[in-house]
């Protein structure tokens, strides 16, 4: 009986350490997001090609290209997450 109680106490201690770990990680991530500095990170070639009022269509095309390139990694993560979710759901159904 004492062995089971010791296991439960150890699990509770492990969980509190894990919660502290994730809470500090979340704190640093939020701190980084909210305290970031604005950066003007455009290469000189892009700035020269897109500068001025006459290149509005080029600037829109570059912005659209950036959006399309940004969507692909998010789609991959979403598909992989969905597949993992489906795998766990099928394991639960087999266990029942």
N, C-alpha and C positions, 0 to 999 in steps of 0.2 A: 504494500500500500504506500509506503514512503517513497518507493521507487517511482510510482506513478505521480505522486505529488511533486517530486523533484523534477520530473520531466515537464510537468505543467508549468512550474516556476521557471524552468529554463526557456520554455517556449515564450512565456510572457516577457522575459528579459530580452530574448532575441527579437521579438516584435517591437519592443520599445526602441531598441537600437536601430532597427530598420526604419521605423517611423521617424526617428531623429535624423537619420541619414537622408531620407527623402525630403523631409521638411527643410533641411539646410540646403539641399540641392535646389528645391523649388524657390527658396529665398534668393539664392544666387542667380538663378535664371531670371526671375522677376526683376531683380535689381539690375541685371544686365540689360534687360529689355527696356525698362523705364528710365534708366540713366544713360542711355547710349547717346553719343554725340552725332549730330547730323554730318554726314560725309558727302562730299561731292566727288564721287568715284566714277568719273567718265574719262575714257582715254582721250588723248589729244586729237586723234584722228576722228573719233566719233563727234567730238565737240565741234571740230572744224567743218565736218560734213553736214551736221545738223543745225549749226548755228544760223541765225537769221530768220526772217519772216518768209523767205521764198521756199524754204524746205519743210513746210508743214506736213506735206504728204509723206516725205521720207521719214520724218520724226515719228509720225503715226505708225508707219510700217515697222520701224525699229522697235517701237513700244509693243506692237502686236507680236512681233517675233520673240521678244523677251517673255511675254505672257505665255505664248505657246511652249517655249522652252521650260518655263517654270511649272507648267501643268503636268508634264510627263513624270517627274519624280513623285509628285503627290498622288498621281493615279497608281503608280507602282506600289507605293506604300499602302494605299487603300485596298488594292487587290490582294496583296500579301496578307494584310490584316484580316480581310474577309475570309480568305482561305484558311487561315489559322483558326478563326472563329468557327468556321464550318467543321474543321477537323475536331475541335474540342466538343462541339455539339454532337457529332456522330459518336465520339467516345462515350459521352454521357448516356446516349441512347442505348449503346451496346452494354453498358454497365447495368442499366436498369433491366 
